[in-house]
Structures are given as structure tokens and as C-alpha cells.
Amino acid sequence: MNRNRTVAGLDVHKDSVYLCIMGHDGKIIFQGTYGVLTPELRQMREDMLCRGVTECAMESTSVYWVPVWNELCGSMALKLVNPYFIKQLPGRKSDVRDAQWIAECVLKNLIKGSFVPEPIVQDMRKLNRRIMDLNEEMTYNCNKLDAALQRCGFRLSNYVSSTRSKSYRSVLEAVIEGQTSPDELVICVHGRTLNKHGRETVKAAVTASFSKTDLFVFRQLRETIDMVSRQIEECQKELTALCKEHFPKQYERLQSIPGVKERAATAIIAETGVDMRMFATAACLVGWCGLRPRNDVSNGRFKSRKVTHGNRYLRQILIEIAWAASRTRNCFFSHFSYVQTTVKKKSKMKIQVAIARKILVAVWHMLSKGEDFIDIYLKRLEELRKEEEQSRQFESCTAD
């Protein structure tokens, strides 16, 4: 055992931090309680350095650990630990004992730190998760707007693909401007929708009774949606600029995967970074994301095959990529989706999770080895084409 080793455990709360410093022989050197204001955190750091602390661990408690981490990360080796893996036995629990238990786990090398990316990737994460929050807010406000229109008898959303479609927005703009005549509103609807459902049906769908208050509410909801849409564009523009500045090669490389474009590539880099050394294998990254199937078997019965918990932001974007990839012509993922869902009659939703897992494995190999994406389906088709061409040439030579 290293006799110069001094470790610390931190039990972080919203308004307090409990510190326990332990020497190489397991004896407690110091215990104390600190506030969470920045000067207090800096005083705690100085007290830890004065006592020779070289390693420290803390639980990932909501977002309260972040300012503590930021103050200590440049002064000692830190570990962020999932509380599930250092949970104490029941009984005799207190905050001081929690800090002591964390320090003891660090001293005996019983815990492994969670993945905490570098500062630039953390900034990108903030933008990516802000975009996802704004997308949820956009969906909420669009649903509220459609509900307000439905209350007036306006049923166009029953016949268009989305409330964000061009036809729906055009009719809404006309209504807000005061145009409520069905004959005038039906002109704003796309001809494909009219041909599909019939002009009279669509005309009946846009026939409604609007009051001045309704128009006022519509106008406010539309302004909110426009504001959220503008903020999404601004965040995405800033996120793309950071990717191109710091990780240009990886940004371009990821877009060679079917279904991955600007939004998906920036989201993947923001959530995983480009340094895959934290994930020893592709399976480690898959498990961290939460796409690994659960192995819950008892007495020969499968209790659950649901995916595990993990990074829900990365998992969400990967599922969206999987849907896009399964609809991309002449690629491995669309071929795999067709065989599994149409030929083998498997659940389409489960196949999308499988495709997302395969895409994440490809991402790990591309980022860790600096390799470009290779579509094995297209590669095999090219090999078959060359073999067929060589066979024809051989037959022609034989005939001559």
C-alpha cells in the first residue's frame, strides 16, 4: 500500500457538503461540514490540499456535484460515482458515515469513476440538451395550439401529416389575420391533401367558429412557437460551430453513417465526446448508453428483456437515427430492418433498438480507431458485381 496516499470522500447535498479525509492506514484524519457557496468550496479545497489529499470521490447527486467538481478538478484526481454502486448496508446511516464510507471505498479501490467529459464537450452537452428541452417545449405548444383550434371546430390536423406542415401553418396564418371564410382557407391547403381527402372534406375541416379571444390565443401560441423555433436554430448553429472548430474530422466522419446528418452528428459528439478511452470496448459504450438488453432470467424464465438505464439523451437521438437509417435505400440497416420485420416477422420497435445499438458500435470503432464507416451490405454487393463481371469475361474468353 502506498504510504503517501491520502483520500477523501464527499457526501454532496443541495446546501451542504460532508468531507471525510482518510490516511493510507484507514484512520480518519479529518471530518467536517462545508457550505455550497463558492468561497466555502474553495476553503474546503484548501483544507484538503493542506492535508495532502491526492484522490477524492463523490456521488453524482442531481446537479449539485457539478460546482464541487469544477472547484476540485484541477487540484486532485477525482471520481464521480453512481450512488447505486456504493450503497451502504441498511441501518446506522448518516451523512458523516456516507462520506466516511465513500473515502473507504476509494482507499480500497472498490469503485470506478463515471464518465465526465472534458470542458468543451460539457459545453456542447449543455447546448444539445437545451435543444432537446426546446423540442419538448415545441411539441407541447404545438399540441396546445391544435387543441385550441379543435375547440373551435377546426379539424385540419385530422387530414395533414403534422401541425408543423406547410398547409397547416398557412391556414393558421390566414385565420390569425382574420380570414375565416372556408372557401378562402381551403385555397391555402396543398393540392396533394385536397386530392387525397377531397376538397369538400377539407373545406368542412377548416369551417369553424372563431371569436376575438380565440384569435388572440392563437396569436400568442404562434409567437411562442416561433420564438422556440428560433432558439432551436440558434443553439444548433452554436453547437455546429463548436463541432467544426474542435472536432472537424469526427464531425464529417460521423455523417457518413446512414441516417446521420448535422443534428445527429453534433448530438453524438456532445454526449460521448471523441475520446473513447473511457469505454474499453464497444459493449461498454452500449451499456453506458442503455441500449444493452437486460439479462433477467430466473428458473429458466425471462422476466424482462428491456434495455437498461443509461444516457437517455444519446439513446433518444440514436433511436431517431435508426428510424432514418431503416428507411435509407441500399444500406445495411434498411436491409437488416426488412429481413427482421418482413421476413422473420419480428417487432419493428425492437428492431429499431437493435439498429441503434449497431450504429453505436460503429460510432465507437470510428472514433476510437479513426476509421470511416464501411457499409458491409454495399461492400458485398460490389464484390458480387465484380465476381459476376469476371465470370462473364471468363465465359467470353472461353467462347473465343
SULPEFEN-V414646 format. One record per run of one state. SS is the DSSP state (H for helix, E for strand, L for the rest). FROM is the first residue (numbers start at 0). TO is the last residue. Records with the same first field share a line. If there is no record, write none. Layout:
SS: FROM-TO, FROM-TO
//
This chain:
L: 0-5, 12-15, 22-26, 34-36, 50-53, 59-63, 72-75, 81-81, 86-93, 107-117, 151-154, 158-164, 176-180, 188-189, 197-197, 205-210, 246-246, 254-260, 272-274, 278-280, 289-291, 293-294, 298-299, 304-305, 307-310, 326-330, 343-346, 369-374, 399-399
E: 6-11, 16-21, 27-33, 54-58, 76-80, 292-292, 295-297, 300-303, 306-306
H: 37-49, 64-71, 82-85, 94-106, 118-150, 155-157, 165-175, 181-187, 190-196, 198-204, 211-245, 247-253, 261-271, 275-277, 281-288, 311-325, 331-342, 347-368, 375-398
//
